[in-house]
Amino acid sequence: MDRGIAAEPGATDDARLSRGVPVPRYLRLHYWWAYIHPWAVKFWDRLWIVNLILLTNYMKLRDAALKEFAGLRGRRVLQLACVYGDVTPKLARCVTGNGGTLDVVDVLPIQLRNVQRKLGGLHGVRLLNMDSEKIDLPSQHYDDVLLFFLLHEQPKAVRAQTLEQAFRVVKPGGRVLVVDFAKPYWWNPFRYLWCAFLAVFEPFALGLWWHPMAELVPARCRGFAMQEERYFGGLFQKTVIVCPKA
Ligand SMILES: C[S@@+](CC[C@H](N)C(=O)[O-])C[C@H]1O[C@@H](n2cnc3c(N)ncnc32)[C@H](O)[C@@H]1O
């Protein structure tokens, strides 16, 4: 049962897009230029720019995430946080085309409106203005929860709480999928350059560098089946964590 939001999926309900959720301090301080400023969306949301920021790995990582949903019927999927580029429209078409539904949560209405524009009125998708730290959604509700490059932007305590929430809302037997930065292999020439870049521009990202997902998931989830794939000399990870059936 949903709490606080209408049960019928549909991407057009403006009340859900802007519920007056406070903007977290770390976003206001460190990412106003990337997500909050009205010009930010116009400037950054271009495939070639996000692809460049991910060192030309955007499409590869997007497709690695989408592969996890291919051919799965009737899934109830939650994407925690909007993403620039075309991850969400492609995921939405894949999930709803297979008879499932997609909920996308973001703390910023401007980001949800941007995704709404990109979805073009697709049915079976809800856009929800919520903070990933305290998502107002029922427990054990989703088959899959996707976190695409969210965790590296969050301070340690927020990241832990986001993961706590992701594992709360996923069903027994469901999956939490993380695509994000990781610590590159020792031979990766980007290792030192990128460490410095992240330290300056992404102040919380090195948390994912120094700690594998096995350490970051809530303590009660540490024994869950976990499959990790690494990309671009280890700089990026896709980690799929499967919750045991009840
Ligand atoms: C997924 S991350 C970054 C992804 C990637 N860098 C890109 O190219 O878009 C960006 C999104 O996370 C959202 N976000 C950050 N902290 C959040 C939180 N606590 N709750 C919900 N959304 C959050 C931001 O509003 C933004 O839309």
The ligand as a MOL file (V3000), in Angstrom:
LIG
                    3D

  0  0  0     0  0            999 V3000
M  V30 BEGIN CTAB
M  V30 COUNTS 27 29 0 0 0
M  V30 BEGIN ATOM
M  V30 1 C 22.1030 10.3160 -9.6250 0
M  V30 2 S 23.0210 11.6770 -9.2530 0 CHG=1
M  V30 3 C 24.2080 11.9130 -10.5110 0
M  V30 4 C 24.1950 11.1610 -11.7580 0
M  V30 5 C 25.1530 11.5510 -12.8100 0
M  V30 6 N 26.2680 12.3150 -12.3140 0
M  V30 7 C 24.4600 12.2900 -13.9130 0
M  V30 8 O 25.0500 12.4640 -14.9210 0
M  V30 9 O 23.3250 12.6650 -13.7980 0 CHG=-1
M  V30 10 C 22.1670 13.1360 -9.5070 0
M  V30 11 C 20.7690 13.2010 -8.9520 0
M  V30 12 O 20.7270 12.7550 -7.6190 0
M  V30 13 C 19.7770 13.5350 -6.9320 0
M  V30 14 N 19.9740 13.3980 -5.5020 0
M  V30 15 C 21.0750 13.6920 -4.7910 0
M  V30 16 N 20.8660 13.4610 -3.4760 0
M  V30 17 C 19.6000 12.9690 -3.3680 0
M  V30 18 C 18.8090 12.5360 -2.2800 0
M  V30 19 N 19.2630 12.5750 -1.0270 0
M  V30 20 N 17.5740 12.0880 -2.5310 0
M  V30 21 C 17.0900 12.0510 -3.8010 0
M  V30 22 N 17.7850 12.4710 -4.8660 0
M  V30 23 C 19.0310 12.9250 -4.6680 0
M  V30 24 C 20.0290 14.9280 -7.4740 0
M  V30 25 O 18.9380 15.7910 -7.2560 0
M  V30 26 C 20.2630 14.6440 -8.9510 0
M  V30 27 O 19.0960 14.7050 -9.7040 0
M  V30 END ATOM
M  V30 BEGIN BOND
M  V30 1 1 1 2
M  V30 2 1 2 3
M  V30 3 1 2 10
M  V30 4 1 3 4
M  V30 5 1 4 5
M  V30 6 1 5 6
M  V30 7 1 5 7
M  V30 8 2 7 8
M  V30 9 1 7 9
M  V30 10 1 10 11
M  V30 11 1 11 12
M  V30 12 1 11 26
M  V30 13 1 12 13
M  V30 14 1 13 14
M  V30 15 1 13 24
M  V30 16 1 14 15
M  V30 17 1 14 23
M  V30 18 2 15 16
M  V30 19 1 16 17
M  V30 20 1 17 18
M  V30 21 2 17 23
M  V30 22 1 18 19
M  V30 23 2 18 20
M  V30 24 1 20 21
M  V30 25 2 21 22
M  V30 26 1 22 23
M  V30 27 1 24 25
M  V30 28 1 24 26
M  V30 29 1 26 27
M  V30 END BOND
M  V30 END CTAB
M  END
